[in-house]
Amino acid sequence: MADRAPATDRPEVRLDRSDVGRRVSVRRVSELVEGRPVFRDVIGVLASWDDEGIAVVPRSGEPVVFAEDLLVAGKPVPPFPARRVPMPETDPVSLQRIAARSWPAVEQEPMGEWVLRASAGFTRRANSVQALGDPGRPLPQALEEIRDWYAARGLPAYVEVVRPGSPADLAAELDRLGAGYAETLVRTAPLAPLARAAAGHERVRLSRTADARWMSRYRRVSADTAVERAAARVLHGGPSVWFATVPGPAGGAPLAIGRLAVDGPWACFGAIEVDPEARRSGLATTVMAVLAARAAEEGATGAYLQVEAENGGAIALYDRLGFTTSHTYHYARLPER
């Protein structure tokens, strides 16, 4: 196949390297049988195209990789047509555990049924105790051990209090110690309607990794190298993670970004950021729709996200996209000794 014309010179190939990150349909030579080519098709995200070859990630998640000279035909295709199906059943405790898998802390240590989490201070979610169930010791002792554990890492001690889920008397014990609280909403929505809102989808590029440009738009970027290393591990952790980017002007930061983590029937959305100059243009909706379509392609049927209760702008967006509040939880910050 070495004498084939370059892919971009073949009329059946309506793709080039600038399409990396888009959903595509390609046909390639899979093998030769008695000297005759056998063709196979694949639909998925064009993950890479360089001198080493072409990689397409189908719904299974396992990349299909082949040499460029084996490409027979290809074109961009619309996002996956998600079907309307009921949302998966869940409860606050189960959804909190799913969320923890989709945003996994760098360091995790069990305390009975609780989990202590630390990630150099990158986000409270990855630097707090998930207090679900029984800590295996009296609450006053558990909270003292928690303060010691986080103090040894130079971090404030946060406890994630979920109702229902956390011990019924935990809040009273936290109040006794003088803890401060910050409320977070967990919001859910059916995935299919969100996926079908993908107007302008051709502007969005998907990737398995958050590159330097993606990170340049992320508002939690830090100058601390330890925090940045922790952020990279947390962001790329999870069962099936995708990053969305709407490219900005040549060489500039993206106009919009987003992150998706697919865990069975649930799709977790986060890091939805838009350039202030490009807000109110539908980019956040487009990014979430393209991510939702990818999640649906992998078999998810429900969407969820976590948003601070005081973030009125984000809540208004999620209201328009059909999200409703499943439950709330609080980050309780223990006072330092």
Secondary structure, DSSP 8 states (H G I E B T S, - for coil): -TTS--GGG-TTB---GGGTTSEEEEEEEEEEETTEEEEEEEEEEEEEEETTEEEEE-TTS--EEE-GGGEEEEEE---------------HHHHHHHHHHHS--SEEEEETTEEEEESTTS-STTSSEE--S--SS-HHHHHHHHHHHHHTTT---EEEEETTTS-TTHHHHHHHHT-EEEEEEEEEEEHHHHHTT-TTGGG-EEESS--HHHHHH-TT--S-HHHHHHHHHHHH-SSSEEEEEE--STTS--SEEEEEEEETTEEEEEEEEE-GGGTTSSHHHHHHHHHHHHHHHTT--EEEEEEETT-HHHHHHHHHTT-EEEEEEEEEE----
